[in-house]
Amino acid sequence: MSGALILLTTLGSSLLAAVMIFLLPERAFRARTGLNLGAALIKLGLVAWMVWGLSRGREYAVEFPVLEGLAFVLRADPLGIMFAGLSSLLWLFTTVYAIGYLEDSPNRKRFFGFFSLCVASTLGISLAGNLFTFLVFYELLTLSTYPLVAHRGTAKALAAGKVYLRFTLTAGLVLMIGMVALHALAGDIRFGQREILAEFGPERRPLLVGLFWVLIAGFGVKAALVPLHGWLPRAMVAPAPVSALLHAVAVVKAGAFGIVRLVYDVYGIELSDALGLLNGLVVVASVTILFGSLRALAQQELKPRLAYSTVSQVSYIVLGIGLFGPLGTIAALSHLLHQGLMKITLFFCAGNYAEELGIHRIDELDGAGRRMPLTSLAFTVGALGMIGLPPVVGFLSKWYLGTGAIQAGLPWVIAVLVASSLLNAAYFLPILARLWFRPGPDHGVGAWPEERRLGRLETHAWLLVPAVVTALFSLMAGVLAGMPFSPLEWATGVANAEYLP
């Protein structure tokens, strides 16, 4: 199979699945389930094939002319395939979880149709070869996720959907203005052709700085950088699979990945440093990290606490990008994957508590560890990883961020990381204490808010298995970090290619 055909098939698998799901009747549960799982498995297999091929020097690229001097370009490179691998793997587990979560819900056809469009958009962002192609899929992601955010159709869900659209469409307009201006200045910049901007003389440097921050503002909305984060906590009214989607796989990560592309593949890390752009990113990321952690500490409901935790944790990626040097790059790129594994586990578990026991508030979790031990163990793994305790993979991210800060000559960043870790502990450890060390309610007297028996296990297997498996992956990625194709090893390879001659 040619490289072009593999790229188009990878992208087309989800697009075709979306079209077929929209055409199926609402009651066609088995056919819809088969299409969802089949497309997810095909996509994961093709991405794994490209990972193997790239490690052996193969190339995967295809392009179609759109206008003179502008093309639609798909290309698999080590950086893009990292994001494609994350989204493909976690999408499989999110698909399994969503099938179980929405088993008795209305409008499943609509949900899974846009769900498949969403994964197609994310894969397109991963495999985009230039800014134009990136923008096409970035905006398609906005449009395909709105129906998922507003899926429940309640007044609160519709209001959250409007806020989401207001933020993301405005950001898309800002992003398009910046990209058009950059195209007018330098032409169709393919990712990796950063020498084009580096050749401009000093008279163009102020314009390059201005365009950089315009593009950061566009990407920063989806990346939930302060003060552009306001849509994310409101979007928590969406079903748990959508929350997992927003925080771990697609939307927030698409914004962070856009900043990665901008710094490394459009401007280049050396030009970004020479223009003084990296220090600004470090400051913005540090403010967001601390703000998100403080706001998480103030939340009394579980999903909003996890939402503000995402605001904080995703900015570790931006912080690593701003640390000039290979260690900062390794931290940023590996955390792109590490955070996804841990955060999707936490949202799966939050959904399990809500579905099985009707729990939404933190003070309702007392004793839930004995009622739902596997879910609570998975939540514990994710929470300890977010705090940064070994052997969970979150420890590696914070270790490399700390050493990267020293390498970049910014020791004050260590204080930000320590403060963030202490705040992480302050808002996660009380949850773990309630799960494992507080007595639960007695049946009939202060029982669980709304207990249901969804399966023979502690909850439905379709809900339990994804949470347990992603928690295991969070552990394995930390324990086996030195193995080939691990997130850390792949990020190290990308960093070496960036800094070594």
Phi, psi and omega in degrees: 000130182290160179299319180296318181293322178297315179299313183292324178291320178300314180288320185287339182300316180284324178297316179295319178299320180298314181299315182293323179294319178297331181277340181287151173290158183303325186279356184280067186297311185293318179296318180294318178298317179297319178296316180299309183290321179297315179296320180295319181290319178299314181297316179297319178296319180291322177295319177299322177298319179290325175301313179298318181293317179297325179293344179249017172085011179282157180242143179229111183203148175204146178214153179227129179294139178250304174224172177296124181080010180218132184224154171269116190236127170247136182203134176261118173235169184304324180290312180295324183288337173298311181292321178296321178295317178300308184295322181291316181293310184288336177292326177300313180291324178293325177296312177302313182297316182295324178299316178288321185293322186258020186304320183252016185268154174281166174060037180290327179300312179298316182300308186285335174295310178289332175302315178291323175298325180295316180292325176298319179297317180295319176295323177297319176299317181298319189260004178298139182256353177209175184294323180299311179297320178302314182296321180302310183285330178297318178284326175298325177297318177302311184291327182278340179270339179304312179298335178285319178297318183268015191303319185294337176076006177285167179300321180293320180293318179294322177295319178296321178297321178296318178298316179301313180294320181299315179293308190284325177289323174297317178298321178297321177296315177300317180297318180295319178300314179297319182290321178296317179297320179292323177295319178296329181281318191232000181084194183282098181275117174279147178300129183103348179265046186292346179293341180297312180287329181294338183278350179290145181282177183302331183293338180265353184299316178301322178295319178297320178297314180299316180294325178302313183286334172296315180292323176298320177298320178295315178287331187293337178294307179293327178285356176061040174285139176292131010259029186259016191265357194301335182288331192292310178299325180294330182288358181288356174288347180291161177301157184305319178299327178289320176301315177299319179299312183295320192268328191246336191241310195247279199295303182298319180291329177297319177297314179296320180294325176298321177293321176301311180299317183300314184286314188272327189246350176252301179277323186088143186295325182290315178294320178301320179290318181296328179277358180074024184278331187292321179298324177297320177297319180299317180294312180300315180296318181296316178299316181295319180301311183288318179298312181300320180293318180295319179291325177298320181298332183274352185276138179255351174258148190292310183295317174299325176296318177294326180296312179291332173298322177295317177308316180288310190290324180294332179289348169301325178296313180295322177300314179298322178299322183284349179271105183293118180141157184297327182294320176296320178296317177300317179299314183297311186289321179291324180290336174305321179272318183300312182297323179299316180297314184289317185288325178293326175299314182296319180287325173302315181294318177301319176296322178296317178298320181291317184287318186277320187241354183072024183272128175233335182260152181293324181286359175265359186274359183305123177078003183294339178296328178280328178284323181228074188294320182289317175300316182290326176294319177297318178298321180298317178299312180298318181294316179295326176294320178295324176293327179106027181268134176288156005268011179294151194294340179299334177300319182297318180301313183289326177298312181289328175295318179296313179291327176293325177295319177294317179298324181277358181074031180235068184296338180296339178297331177302319179298322177297316181294319178296313179299318179297317180296320178295320177292321175304315179296322183293329180258350176259321184297321175300328176295315180296323177297318178295319181298316193253334190242356176261143177290141178276171180289147173279146179299130178090338181235103182063041183293176179305151185307318181201077186282137175229153176252098188269349181189178180289333177278194180294339171203184180299137182300327179296335178269326186282315187299313179301321180295317181292318183292316179293329174294319176297319177298322178298324176286314183296322180295335176275313182291322183254034185297334181273359182283153176301142177071006173291158178305319181293317180294319179293319177297323178297319178297318178295318180295319178298319178294331181284321189256332183275145181291000000 
